[in-house]
């Protein structure tokens, strides 16, 4: 915040009234008497009258000075910096097939994935984020939104074995593409996290990737899981109809070549996360690669402040004129000298 004068040369106009006022106040004044012949009036200026008229003259000079301040056009300039961001539209597509219950990520793959996806979302304050899940079919849990608390609640609420089983990567990608289709954001991202190979669904992952490329969408693929066999619970019903887990050791069905082809085709990147530490580093790298662009724009607002000095000037001049024309019109006492 700072004060400026648009027409500073106007202050030269104040030199003359200030000089006259100084001369008037500093010079020695003598009491004058006007005498006349018999019947004439002689006016003598009392000390009180002189003081009053000096004050009136000072106020008159101040009124002129205030008028010059108004003519100089004082303005108050307010400066600040405004943050402008080009947000990213990003859709997480998470595999929720039965194999995500494997315990090679402690405690399970799905638990680690949910925690790290949530941490990633919390860092993206300026972005619109959507969230899809897929297994043998795909479902949207959250459309693109800046209500990150809603998205986080959806991430936390997902459960395995709610969808038809299988790994329909193509359908998961297509669902995410539909969420981003029509977006006006300059940067559109899909982050696909899966622990398996595409084995069901009517949409081929490569076909989905080609459509994403046409829409200007980049896909980052993350393969999750170790290379060797892992233990997962498979729930079955016993002879009495009770549901219980059967621990099974299954091989890893990841297809790194497919994930790499999908990512490269769209201009994204592909990663393999063999443990929770690697998954964390992968998401951090994606976060650093696709950052929201923030620009700091200097802004300035100017407010005219000439009204008050102009109002003060006019008020003073009007008051002086009013007093001179009314109460102090004669300026002193009148005495009659006898003939």
C-alpha positions in Angstrom: 0.0 0.0 0.0 1.4 3.4 -1.0 0.3 7.0 -1.6 1.0 8.8 -4.9 0.0 12.0 -6.6 -1.0 11.9 -10.2 -0.3 15.7 -10.8 2.4 16.6 -8.3 3.1 19.9 -10.1 -0.2 21.2 -8.7 1.6 21.8 -5.4 3.4 24.8 -6.9 0.0 26.5 -6.7 0.3 26.4 -2.9 3.4 28.5 -2.8 1.6 31.8 -3.3 -1.1 31.4 -0.6 1.5 30.0 1.9 3.9 33.0 1.2 1.1 35.5 1.7 0.0 33.8 4.9 3.6 33.8 6.2 4.0 37.5 5.4 0.7 38.3 6.9 1.5 36.5 10.2 5.1 37.6 10.5 4.9 41.3 9.8 4.2 43.8 12.6 0.8 45.3 12.4 0.0 48.8 13.7 -3.4 49.8 15.1 -4.9 52.2 12.7 -7.6 54.7 13.3 -9.6 56.3 10.7 -10.6 59.8 11.7 -13.1 62.1 10.0 -14.8 65.3 10.4 -17.7 65.9 12.8 -20.4 63.2 12.4 -18.0 60.8 10.8 -17.5 57.2 12.2 -14.1 56.2 13.3 -13.4 52.5 13.3 -10.8 51.1 15.6 -9.6 47.5 15.3 -9.5 45.8 18.7 -7.0 43.1 19.5 -9.7 40.5 19.6 -10.9 41.5 16.1 -7.3 41.3 14.8 -6.9 37.8 16.2 -10.2 36.7 14.6 -9.3 38.0 11.2 -5.9 36.5 11.4 -7.4 33.1 12.1 -9.9 33.6 9.2 -7.0 34.4 6.9 -5.1 31.3 8.1 -8.1 29.1 7.4 -8.5 30.7 4.0 -4.9 29.9 3.2 -5.4 26.3 4.4 -8.5 26.0 2.3 -6.4 27.0 -0.8 -3.7 24.5 0.2 -6.3 21.7 0.5 -7.5 22.7 -2.9 -4.1 22.2 -4.4 -3.8 18.8 -2.7 -7.1 17.8 -4.4 -5.7 19.2 -7.7 -2.6 17.0 -7.3 -5.0 14.0 -7.3 -3.8 11.8 -4.4 -4.3 8.1 -5.1 -3.9 5.1 -2.8 -2.2 2.1 -4.6 -2.8 -1.3 -3.3 -0.4 -4.0 -4.6 -0.6 -7.8 -4.1 0.3 -11.0 -5.8 -2.4 -13.3 -7.1 -1.7 -17.0 -7.5 -3.0 -18.5 -10.8 -2.9 -22.3 -11.2 -3.4 -24.5 -14.3 -4.9 -27.5 -12.6 -4.6 -31.1 -13.8 -7.5 -33.5 -14.3 -6.5 -36.9 -13.0 -8.3 -40.2 -12.7 -7.1 -43.0 -10.6 -8.0 -46.5 -11.9 -7.5 -49.1 -9.2 -7.6 -52.9 -9.7 -9.8 -54.5 -7.0 -9.6 -58.1 -8.2 -9.3 -60.9 -5.7 -5.5 -61.1 -6.1 -5.2 -57.6 -4.5 -5.7 -59.4 -1.2 -2.2 -61.0 -1.5 0.1 -60.4 1.5 3.4 -59.7 -0.3 2.6 -56.0 0.6 2.0 -55.8 4.3 -0.7 -56.2 5.4 -2.2 -56.6 1.9 -1.8 -55.1 -1.6 -5.1 -53.4 -1.5 -4.5 -51.8 1.9 -1.1 -50.4 0.9 -2.6 -49.2 -2.4 -5.5 -47.4 -0.7 -3.1 -45.7 1.8 -0.7 -44.5 -0.8 -3.3 -43.4 -3.3 -4.9 -41.3 -0.5 -1.5 -39.7 0.3 -1.1 -38.9 -3.3 -4.5 -37.2 -3.5 -3.9 -35.1 -0.4 -0.9 -33.5 -2.2 -2.9 -32.4 -5.2 -4.8 -29.5 -3.8 -5.4 -27.6 -7.1 -6.4 -30.6 -9.2 -9.7 -32.2 -10.1 -9.5 -35.9 -9.3 -11.7 -38.8 -10.2 -11.6 -42.4 -8.9 -12.5 -45.7 -10.7 -12.2 -49.3 -9.7 -12.2 -52.4 -11.9 -12.0 -56.1 -11.7 -14.1 -58.1 -14.3 -16.0 -54.9 -14.8 -15.4 -51.2 -14.0 -17.3 -48.8 -11.8 -16.9 -45.0 -11.2 -16.5 -44.2 -7.5 -16.0 -40.5 -7.9 -16.3 -38.2 -11.0 -13.7 -35.4 -11.4 -14.0 -33.1 -8.4 -12.0 -30.8 -6.2 -13.9 -32.2 -3.2 -10.9 -34.3 -2.2 -12.5 -35.4 1.0 -15.3 -37.1 -1.0 -12.7 -38.9 -3.1 -10.7 -40.0 -0.1 -13.9 -41.4 1.5 -14.5 -43.3 -1.7 -11.0 -44.7 -1.7 -11.3 -45.8 1.9 -14.7 -47.4 1.4 -13.7 -49.8 -1.4 -13.9 -53.6 -0.7 -12.6 -56.5 -2.7 -15.0 -59.1 -4.2 -17.7 -56.5 -4.8 -17.4 -56.7 -8.6 -17.4 -59.6 -11.0 -14.0 -61.3 -10.8 -11.3 -61.0 -13.5 -9.0 -58.2 -14.6 -10.6 -56.0 -17.3 -7.8 -53.4 -17.8 -9.3 -52.2 -21.0 -12.7 -51.5 -19.4 -11.0 -49.8 -16.4 -9.1 -47.5 -18.9 -12.2 -46.8 -21.0 -14.2 -45.8 -17.9 -11.4 -43.3 -16.9 -11.3 -42.0 -20.5 -15.0 -41.2 -20.4 -14.5 -39.3 -17.1 -11.9 -37.1 -18.8 -13.6 -36.8 -22.2 -14.7 -33.2 -22.7 -12.4 -31.9 -20.0 -11.0 -28.4 -20.9 -7.8 -29.0 -18.8 -4.6 -28.8 -20.7 -3.2 -31.8 -18.8 -5.3 -35.0 -18.5 -3.8 -38.0 -16.7 -4.9 -41.6 -15.9 -3.0 -43.5 -13.2 -3.6 -47.2 -13.6 -2.7 -49.5 -10.7 -3.0 -53.2 -11.3 -1.5 -56.5 -10.1 -2.6 -58.7 -13.1 -2.9 -59.2 -16.8 -5.9 -58.2 -18.8 -8.0 -61.4 -19.1 -11.6 -60.4 -19.4 -13.7 -57.5 -20.9 -14.8 -56.5 -24.3 -12.3 -53.7 -24.7 -8.7 -54.3 -25.5 -6.2 -52.2 -23.4 -4.3 -51.1 -26.5 -7.5 -49.9 -28.2 -8.3 -47.9 -25.0 -4.8 -46.5 -25.0 -5.2 -45.4 -28.7 -8.4 -43.6 -27.8 -6.7 -41.9 -24.8 -4.0 -40.7 -27.2 -6.6 -39.1 -29.5 -8.1 -37.3 -26.5 -4.8 -36.0 -25.3 -4.7 -38.2 -22.2 -1.5 -39.6 -20.8 -1.6 -42.9 -19.0 0.8 -43.9 -16.2 0.7 -47.6 -15.5 1.9 -49.2 -12.3 2.3 -53.0 -12.0 2.1 -54.1 -8.4 3.3 -57.4 -6.9 6.3 -59.7 -6.6 7.5 -62.0 -9.3 7.1 -65.2 -7.3 4.0 -66.9 -6.1 2.0 -65.2 -3.4 -0.6 -66.3 -0.9 -4.1 -65.0 -1.1 -7.3 -66.0 0.7 -9.9 -67.5 -1.6 -13.4 -67.6 0.0 -15.4 -70.7 -0.4 -18.5 -72.2 1.2 -18.2 -75.4 3.3 -20.7 -78.3 3.4 -22.8 -76.4 6.0 -23.0 -73.3 3.8 -20.6 -71.3 5.9 -18.2 -68.9 4.0 -14.6 -69.3 5.0 -11.2 -68.5 3.5 -9.0 -71.0 1.8 -5.4 -69.9 1.6 -4.0 -70.4 -1.9 -0.6 -69.8 -3.4 -0.9 -68.2 -6.9 1.7 -67.0 -9.4 2.1 -63.3 -10.4 0.1 -62.6 -13.6 1.6 -59.2 -14.2 2.2 -58.3 -17.9 4.9 -55.6 -17.8 5.1 -55.5 -21.6 1.4 -54.6 -22.0 1.5 -52.0 -19.3 4.6 -50.5 -20.9 3.0 -50.4 -24.4 -0.1 -48.7 -23.0 1.9 -46.0 -21.3 4.4 -45.3 -24.1 1.5 -45.1 -26.6 0.0 -42.2 -24.7 3.2 -40.4 -23.7 3.1 -41.6 -20.1 5.5 -44.0 -18.3 5.3 -47.5 -16.9 6.5 -48.7 -13.5 6.9 -51.9 -11.6 6.4 -51.8 -7.8 7.6 -54.9 -6.1 7.1 -53.7 -2.5 5.5 -50.8 -0.7 8.6 -48.7 -0.7 8.9 -48.9 -4.5 5.2 -48.1 -4.9 5.7 -45.0 -2.7 8.6 -43.9 -4.8 6.7 -44.5 -8.0 3.8 -42.3 -6.9 6.2 -39.6 -5.7 7.8 -39.6 -9.2 4.5 -39.3 -10.9 3.6 -36.5 -8.5 6.8 -34.6 -9.5 6.4 -35.2 -13.2 2.8 -33.9 -13.4 2.8 -30.9 -11.1 0.2 -28.1 -11.3 1.7 -25.0 -12.9 1.4 -22.1 -10.6 2.0 -18.5 -11.8 2.4 -15.6 -9.5 0.6 -12.6 -11.1 1.3 -9.1 -9.7 -1.9 -7.1 -9.2 -2.5 -3.5 -8.4 -5.6 -1.5 -7.5 -5.7 2.3 -7.5 -8.2 4.3 -5.4 -8.8 8.1 -6.0 -8.6 10.0 -2.8 -9.1 13.6 -4.0 -12.6 13.9 -2.7 -11.7 14.6 0.9 -9.2 17.3 0.4 -11.6 18.9 -2.1 -14.4 18.7 0.4 -12.3 20.1 3.2 -11.2 23.0 0.9 -14.7 23.9 -0.1 -15.9 23.6 3.4 -13.2 25.9 4.8 -13.6 28.5 2.0 -17.4 28.5 2.4 -17.1 28.9 6.2 -14.7 31.8 5.9 -17.0 33.5 3.4 -20.0 32.9 5.6 -18.3 34.4 8.7 -17.1 37.4 6.8 -20.5 38.1 5.4 -22.3 37.7 8.7 -20.8 37.9 12.2 -17.5 39.6 11.3 -18.7 41.7 8.4 -17.7 45.0 10.1 -14.5 43.6 11.6 -14.5 45.7 14.8 -16.4 48.2 17.0 -17.8 51.4 15.8 -17.3 54.6 17.8 -18.9 58.0 17.1 -16.8 61.1 17.9 -19.0 64.1 19.1 -19.0 67.2 17.0 
